[in-house]
Amino acid sequence: MIGVIGGTGITGSQLVAALQARAAEFRCIVRDPDAAKAKLGNDVELVRGDLSDTSSLESAMSGLDTLYILCGHSPMLQQLEINALEAAKKAGVSYIVYASGSEKGIRPDSPSKVMQMHYHVEEAIKSSGFDWAISRPNYFMSNLMSMAEPIAGMDKLITSLPKETTISMIPPADIGEATAEIILNKDHASQSYFLTGSAVTMAQVTEEISKAVGRDIEYVQVPPEAAQKAMEEKGLPDWLIAHMTGMLGLVTQGDLA
């Protein structure tokens, strides 16, 4: 039996669909079963478990042999995911599949503290005694949706990235498909997989969006400080702004190409 933590999110819901398509036996461990049911439908087994409540996790993991761990960005990410590991060990789970971050960002001196935490969780998993595999998705193609409003309202794609910036983008559906394979085939154990798509420039992105909407979209590059101010005006917390700013730096210097 497979347990899925993070099944209601952008990537996790795609993994759920991929596991369903393969008729896999799994359950989703969720904080709010009613809210999860509204997102995932009636055909997914749900059990309550909260990453901040280890006793609830142990109960939710009863009978599992495989556990997929995906935690949304949080200043507490490292501790929450270590809680999942500890509960999995007590529950007798044998195989852990971990959703980490973009390969070039996973290091102890990363400009993003979220990526630093991913690094430390990866190291904890590798030394835990579990069989394990790690997925490291690169830039989510769905991140482009954050640019949708000015495209729709002003025919402008507004970003702090230079037009020539090259990024290997992957759709979340592809992440779900690849992760399902890693989960269901334990021959992938002891491996870290860099999940990515074709490399494209932001100029090419703009061209493709123009074709899709049937209008010429103007590329507008703003200074990084303007992008940070926009995030502040949206009310994003400081830790998330710091993460996004750090990742934008990696993207700009070509580390996600």
C-alpha positions as CSV (number, residue, x, y, z in Angstrom):
1,M,0.0,0.0,0.0
2,I,1.2,3.5,-1.0
3,G,0.7,6.6,1.1
4,V,0.7,10.0,-0.5
5,I,1.5,13.1,1.5
6,G,0.7,16.3,-0.5
7,G,-1.8,14.8,-2.9
8,T,-4.1,17.8,-3.1
9,G,-1.5,20.2,-4.5
10,I,-0.5,21.1,-8.0
11,T,2.0,18.3,-8.4
12,G,0.4,15.9,-5.9
13,S,-3.0,15.9,-7.7
14,Q,-1.2,14.9,-10.9
15,L,0.5,12.1,-9.1
16,V,-2.9,10.9,-7.8
17,A,-4.3,10.9,-11.3
18,A,-1.2,8.9,-12.6
19,L,-1.6,6.3,-9.8
20,Q,-5.3,6.0,-10.5
21,A,-4.6,5.4,-14.2
22,R,-2.3,2.6,-13.2
23,A,-4.9,1.1,-10.8
24,A,-2.4,1.4,-7.9
25,E,-3.4,0.8,-4.3
26,F,-2.9,4.0,-2.4
27,R,-4.3,6.4,0.1
28,C,-3.8,10.2,0.6
29,I,-2.8,11.5,4.0
30,V,-4.4,14.9,4.4
31,R,-5.1,17.5,7.0
32,D,-8.7,18.0,6.1
33,P,-10.4,15.0,4.5
34,D,-13.5,17.0,3.5
35,A,-11.5,19.7,1.7
36,A,-9.4,17.0,0.1
37,K,-12.5,15.1,-1.1
38,A,-13.7,18.3,-2.8
39,K,-10.5,18.5,-4.7
40,L,-9.8,14.8,-5.5
41,G,-13.3,13.3,-5.7
42,N,-14.9,10.3,-4.2
43,D,-12.6,7.6,-5.6
44,V,-9.5,8.4,-3.6
45,E,-9.1,6.9,-0.1
46,L,-8.4,9.6,2.4
47,V,-7.1,9.5,5.9
48,R,-6.4,12.3,8.3
49,G,-2.8,13.0,9.1
50,D,-1.0,16.3,9.9
51,L,2.7,16.8,9.4
52,S,2.8,18.9,12.6
53,D,1.1,16.0,14.6
54,T,3.3,12.9,14.6
55,S,0.7,10.7,16.4
56,S,-1.8,11.4,13.6
57,L,0.8,10.5,11.1
58,E,1.6,7.1,12.7
59,S,-2.0,6.2,12.6
60,A,-2.4,7.3,9.0
61,M,0.6,5.3,7.9
62,S,-0.5,2.0,9.4
63,G,-0.2,-0.8,6.8
64,L,1.9,1.3,4.3
65,D,5.1,-0.1,2.7
66,T,5.7,3.0,0.5
67,L,5.4,6.6,1.3
68,Y,5.6,9.7,-1.0
69,I,6.4,12.9,0.8
70,L,5.6,16.3,-0.7
71,C,5.4,19.3,1.6
72,G,4.3,22.7,0.4
73,H,6.8,25.5,0.8
74,S,7.0,26.5,4.5
75,P,9.5,28.0,6.9
76,M,9.0,24.7,8.8
77,L,9.5,22.4,5.8
78,Q,12.5,20.5,7.2
79,Q,10.9,19.7,10.6
80,L,7.6,18.8,9.1
81,E,9.2,16.3,6.7
82,I,11.4,14.9,9.4
83,N,8.2,14.3,11.3
84,A,7.0,12.2,8.4
85,L,10.2,10.2,8.3
86,E,10.0,9.5,12.0
87,A,6.4,8.4,11.8
88,A,7.1,6.2,8.7
89,K,9.9,4.4,10.6
90,K,7.5,3.7,13.5
91,A,4.8,2.5,11.1
92,G,7.1,0.1,9.3
93,V,7.3,1.8,6.0
94,S,10.2,0.5,3.9
95,Y,10.4,2.7,0.8
96,I,10.4,6.6,0.8
97,V,10.0,8.7,-2.4
98,Y,10.7,12.3,-1.7
99,A,9.7,15.4,-3.7
100,S,12.6,17.7,-3.5
101,G,13.5,20.9,-5.5
102,S,15.4,21.9,-8.6
103,E,18.8,20.2,-8.8
104,K,21.1,23.2,-8.9
105,G,19.3,24.7,-5.9
106,I,19.7,21.7,-3.6
107,R,22.8,22.5,-1.6
108,P,23.6,23.7,2.0
109,D,24.6,27.2,0.8
110,S,21.6,27.7,-1.6
111,P,20.3,31.3,-1.8
112,S,16.9,29.8,-0.9
113,K,16.4,28.6,2.7
114,V,13.7,26.3,1.4
115,M,16.2,24.7,-1.0
116,Q,18.7,24.4,1.9
117,M,16.0,22.5,3.9
118,H,15.4,20.2,1.0
119,Y,19.1,19.4,1.0
120,H,19.1,18.5,4.7
121,V,15.9,16.3,4.3
122,E,17.5,14.5,1.4
123,E,20.6,13.8,3.5
124,A,18.4,12.6,6.4
125,I,16.5,10.2,4.0
126,K,19.7,8.8,2.5
127,S,21.1,8.0,6.0
128,S,17.8,6.8,7.5
129,G,17.9,3.1,6.6
130,F,14.9,3.3,4.3
131,D,15.0,2.3,0.6
132,W,14.6,5.7,-1.1
133,A,14.3,7.6,-4.3
134,I,14.2,11.4,-4.9
135,S,12.5,13.4,-7.5
136,R,13.9,16.8,-8.3
137,P,11.5,18.7,-10.6
138,N,13.0,21.7,-12.4
139,Y,11.0,24.9,-13.1
140,F,7.3,24.2,-13.1
141,M,5.7,25.3,-16.4
142,S,2.6,26.1,-14.3
143,N,4.6,29.0,-12.7
144,L,3.9,30.9,-15.9
145,M,0.3,31.3,-14.7
146,S,1.5,33.9,-12.2
147,M,2.0,36.1,-15.3
148,A,-1.5,35.5,-16.6
149,E,-3.3,38.6,-15.3
150,P,-1.2,41.3,-17.1
151,I,-1.2,39.1,-20.3
152,A,-5.0,38.9,-20.2
153,G,-5.6,42.5,-19.2
154,M,-2.7,44.4,-20.9
155,D,-1.2,42.0,-23.5
156,K,2.1,42.3,-21.5
157,L,4.2,39.5,-20.0
158,I,5.9,41.2,-17.0
159,T,8.9,39.6,-15.4
160,S,12.3,40.5,-13.9
161,L,14.0,37.8,-16.1
162,P,16.0,38.9,-19.2
163,K,14.3,37.9,-22.4
164,E,17.2,35.5,-23.3
165,T,16.9,33.6,-20.0
166,T,16.8,29.9,-20.8
167,I,14.7,27.5,-18.6
168,S,14.0,23.8,-18.8
169,M,10.3,23.8,-17.9
170,I,8.2,20.7,-16.9
171,P,4.5,20.5,-16.7
172,P,3.2,19.1,-13.4
173,A,1.4,16.3,-15.3
174,D,4.8,15.1,-16.5
175,I,6.1,15.2,-12.9
176,G,3.1,13.1,-11.8
177,E,3.8,10.5,-14.5
178,A,7.5,10.3,-13.7
179,T,6.9,10.1,-10.0
180,A,4.4,7.3,-10.3
181,E,7.0,5.3,-12.2
182,I,9.5,5.9,-9.4
183,I,7.0,4.9,-6.7
184,L,5.8,1.8,-8.4
185,N,9.1,0.4,-9.6
186,K,11.5,-0.1,-6.7
187,D,14.3,-0.7,-9.2
188,H,14.6,3.1,-9.0
189,A,15.6,3.0,-5.4
190,S,18.9,4.8,-4.3
191,Q,18.6,7.2,-7.2
192,S,17.8,10.9,-7.5
193,Y,16.0,11.9,-10.7
194,F,16.2,15.3,-12.2
195,L,12.8,15.9,-13.9
196,T,12.8,18.4,-16.7
197,G,11.6,19.3,-20.1
198,S,12.9,21.1,-23.2
199,A,15.0,24.2,-22.7
200,V,13.3,27.4,-23.9
201,T,14.0,31.1,-23.7
202,M,11.6,33.5,-22.2
203,A,11.4,35.1,-25.7
204,Q,10.2,31.7,-27.0
205,V,7.7,31.5,-24.2
206,T,6.3,34.9,-25.2
207,E,6.0,33.8,-28.8
208,E,4.1,30.7,-27.9
209,I,1.7,32.6,-25.6
210,S,1.1,35.1,-28.4
211,K,0.2,32.2,-30.7
212,A,-2.1,30.6,-28.1
213,V,-4.1,33.8,-27.3
214,G,-4.0,35.1,-30.9
215,R,-2.5,38.5,-30.0
216,D,0.9,40.0,-29.9
217,I,2.2,39.9,-26.3
218,E,4.8,42.4,-25.3
219,Y,7.7,41.3,-23.2
220,V,8.3,43.7,-20.3
221,Q,11.4,43.3,-18.1
222,V,11.2,45.1,-14.8
223,P,14.0,45.5,-12.2
224,P,14.3,42.8,-9.5
225,E,13.3,45.4,-6.8
226,A,10.1,46.1,-8.7
227,A,9.3,42.4,-8.7
228,Q,10.0,42.2,-5.0
229,K,7.7,45.2,-4.4
230,A,4.9,43.5,-6.3
231,M,5.3,40.4,-4.1
232,E,5.1,42.6,-1.0
233,E,2.0,44.3,-2.3
234,K,0.4,40.9,-2.8
235,G,1.0,40.3,0.9
236,L,3.4,37.4,0.5
237,P,5.3,36.5,3.7
238,D,8.9,37.6,4.0
239,W,10.2,34.0,4.0
240,L,8.4,33.2,0.7
241,I,9.6,36.5,-0.9
242,A,13.2,35.5,0.1
243,H,12.7,32.1,-1.4
244,M,11.3,33.4,-4.7
245,T,14.0,36.1,-4.9
246,G,16.7,33.5,-4.4
247,M,15.3,31.2,-7.0
248,L,14.9,34.0,-9.5
249,G,18.6,34.6,-9.0
250,L,19.4,31.0,-9.9
251,V,17.1,31.2,-12.9
252,T,18.7,34.4,-14.2
253,Q,22.2,33.0,-14.0
254,G,21.2,30.0,-16.0
255,D,21.1,27.3,-13.3
256,L,17.6,26.1,-14.4
257,A,18.6,25.9,-18.0
